């Protein structure tokens, strides 16, 4: 572990590193699904959405540029996982929905993600997990209010 003189530096490093390696582990477990990290993340966000979302909304959630998301959605659409439907309120906007094949892919993603959560977070006491979660949710609110 690197030597950080301030607790804030140590925290920042731990936060960034944990997020990066968490995604790397998930991506490793999803490889056999035949879609990229952006692809399975996109499918998961679309599946969890309350209503069809635009490509730009999806790009913001996946944290990629809009042009990158267009390419990802093209691949998902060509593979039969998503459909693009014109918005009724803005002809320039295409809304994304999962096809039955996309829902089946999401079901596989969820099973794998649930297994990773159980495997990794099961090693942390429920009390510590709850406290860490509440802390991160508070931190998220503070950061969002600072944007």
N, C-alpha and C positions, 0 to 999 in steps of 0.2 A: 504494500500500500504506500502511496506517495505520502510525503510528510507535509502536511498543511499546517501553517502557523495559526490560522483562525478556524474556529468551529464552522463559520459560514462557508469557508472554502471547502472544508471536508464535506459538509452537507451538499453543497453544489456539485461537487465531484461525484458523490455517492448517488445523487438523484439522476444526473446525466448518465452515469455508467449503468445504473440499474435499469433505466428506461431502455437504453441501447441494447443491453444484453437480454432483457426480457423479450424485446421484439426479435432479436436474433434467434433465441430459443424457439419462439413461436414459429418463426419462418422456417427453421430447420424441421420442426414437426409437421409443417404444412407442405413441404416440398413434394411429397408424393401425390398431391392433389393436382399438380401440373399447372398451377397459376402462380404468378409472382406475388411478392408481399403486397404490393399495391393492389393487385387483383383480389386476393382473399380479404384484404382489409375493406376494399370497396364493396364486395359482396356482403360482408358482415354489416357495414354501415347501412347499405340499402335494405337489408333484411330487417334491421332494427328500427328503421325509420317509420314514423306514424303515417307518412304519406310519401308518394314519389318525390324524389329530390332532384335538383338540377345538378349538372356536372360541376358547376362552380362550387355549389354547396358541398358536394362530395370531395372535391379537390381540397377544400379548406379542412375538412375533417381528416382526410388521409395525410394532409400536410405535404402536398405536392403542387407544382405549378399547374395551372389550368390546361396548358398544352400537353403536359405529361398525362393528365387525367383523360384527355381526349383519346390518346393512344391506348391507355389502359381500358377505357370503356369500349373502344373499337375492338380490342382483343376479346373482351368479355362478351360483346354482342356477337362477334363472329363465331365464338365458341358456343353460342346459344344460352348464355347465362343471364343476360340482361336484355331489356328492350328499351328503346328511346321512343318517347311519345311527345309530340308537340304540346307545349303548355297552352291551355285555353286562354290565358290572359296575356301571354307574350310569345309571339310566333318565333322569336329568336331563341327561346329557351326550350331545351329538350329535357323532359323528366324521365328519370330512370326507375325501372321496376325489375324485379327478378322474374325470370321465367320459372317453370317447374324445375328445370335442370339447375337453374341458379339457386333455387330453394334447397334442392338436394345437396348442392355444393356447400351452401351455408350450413346445413345440418351436419355435414362432415367437419367443417371448420369449427363449429360449436363443440362437437364431441372432443376434438383434439385440444381446443383451447380450454375446455372444462377440465380435461385430464392434466394439462400443464398447471392450471391453477391449483388443482387438488394436490398434485405432486409437490409443487414448490411451496405454496402457501400453507399446506398441511404441516410443514415443518416449523411454522411460526405459531405461537400460542394465540388462541382466539382473542384474548385481551390485548395483546400487542398488535395484532392485525387490525382490530377495531380502532385502536388509538392511532396507528399509523395512517389508516384510511381517513379518519376524521381530520388528522393533521394535514394530509395532502389535499383533502377537499377544502379546508380553510385556506391553504396556500393558493390553491387554484382560484378561489374567489378573490383573494387579495390581488393576485396577478391580473385577473380579468378586469378588475376595477381600476388597475393602473394602466391598462392599454388605451 
